[in-house]
Amino acid sequence: MQGEIRTNVDGSSWQADRKQEAGVAGRLRSVVRALGHRNYRLFFFGQSVSLIGTWMQQTAMIWLVYRLSDSPWMLGLVGFSGQIPAFLLAPLAGVLTDRWNRHRTLVVTQTLAMLHAILFVALIGTGVLAVWHLIVLAVALGMINALDMPTRQAFVVDMVGGREDLSNAIALNSVLFNAARLLGPAAAGFLIGLIGEWMCMLINGLSYLAVLAALAAMRIEPRGPAGPAGPARPVWSEFREGLAYAVRFRPILTLLLLLGLTSFTAMPLTVLMPVFAVEILRGGPQTLGLLTAAMGAGALSGGLMLASRRSVLGLGRVICIASAAIGVGMIGFALSRSLWLSLSVVAVTGLAMIVQMAASNTVLQTIVDEDKRGRVMSFYIMAFMGTAPLGSLLSGALASRYGAPIAVAACGLVSLAGAAVFAYRLPHFRELVRPVYIRQGILPEVSSGVGVTTELTVPPED
C-alpha cells in the first residue's frame, strides 16, 4: 500500500513538473512567436548583426565629433544634421513607402548605408576627415534613413503576414535594437581606445552584408498598391490625405504628439552623453560605452517585457507610466555624480524610452488603415526622429550656456509635463480606440461572444 501511495505521489509530482515545464516553454514560445514566420526570422537574424555595427558607428561618431571639436554645441549640430532629413523628407518617404515595393526599397537603402560606412572609413584612413565632413556624412545618412525607417516599420506587417503577431514582432524589433545597443557601444568603447574610430566604421560597413543576405533569401508575395487602382495621384495630394487622416483620428494624433515631445526632450540625454562621461563622471570612451550600454540594457529589458504581452489592451496606461519614468530618470541622471548611480538611472530611463516608443508603435500599427500605413509610419518617424534635431540644437545651446546637468534636468521636467497631459487625456483616448478594437475582434467581450451591453459599457484597458 505504501509503495502504491508513493507511486501515486511520485506520478503526481512528475505530472506537475511536466505541466510547469510546458507552461514555461509555452511562455517562451509566446515571447518569440513572430520568429515562426520565415521572412521575419531571416530579417531578425540579419539585423542582429547589422545593428551591432550601427551602434558601434554611432558611438564612434559622437566620440569623434567631441574629440575633433571639444564642443557640446558641435555635438548638437552634428546630431541635428543627421536627424533633420527625417523631418523634411518624411512626407515624401511615407507616400513612396505606400507606393513602392517595400522589400526592394530596403535592399536599396541598406546598400547605400553600407557604402556610406565605407566612405567614412576612407576619409578617416586618408587623414583628411574634418568636422565639416562629419556634418555632410550625417546629412547623407539621415537622407538614407528618412526612407529606410518608415519602410522598415511598414514592412513588418508584410513579413509576419498580418496583424496577429504584429505586436510581438515590433517588440522583438525593440529587443534586437537594444541588444545591439548593449553590445555595440561597449565594443566601440574598447576598439576606439585600442585601434581607433575607423575600425568601428569598417565593422559597420561589413555588417550590412548580413541583412542584405537575409533580404535576398526572403520569399515575399507580390503586394499590390495599397491605395485605389488607377493612375498615381500627386505626391502632395496623397500626403495631405494621410495627414488629414492622422489629424482627424485623435488617438493617432495624440500618440504622435507625445512621441514628438519625448523625442525632443530626451535627446539631450543621448547627445550630451560624452560631456557627462568626461566632465561629470571623469571618464573616457570606456565610460561613454558603459553609459550607452546601460541604456541599451534597460531598453532590452523593456522590449522583452512588451514581447511577453499577448494583447495591445492596457498599452495606453503603459505609455503613460513610461512617459513619466523618462522625465524622472532624466532628472535623476542630471543630479547624479556617481558612475554606478548614473548607470542604474540611465538603464531605467532606457527601459522607459523603449517601452513608450514600442508600445506607441504597436498601437499605431494596430489601429491604422492598411492603405495609409506607410504615411502614418512616416509621421511616426517624423515625431520620433524629426523633433530630435531641434532637441539636439537645444541641448547643445543649453549645455554651452548653463551646463549639461541643467539642460538634461530642464528637459526632464518638460517630459513629466507631457506625461501628465497624456494621463489626463487617457480616458478619452480609450473611448476613441474602442470601436477599432471591437471591429478587429481584439476586445475579449467581442471575441467570446458576450452581449452588446457589456461590449459598450466596459472600456478596453488601453
Helices and strands as residue ranges (DSSP letters): H 2-31, G 33-36, H 38-69, H 72-99, H 102-125, H 131-160, H 166-194, H 197-217, H 235-248, H 250-271, H 273-275, I 276-280, H 285-307, H 315-335, H 339-367, G 370-372, H 373-381, I 382-386, H 388-402, H 404-440, H 444-447, H 452-457
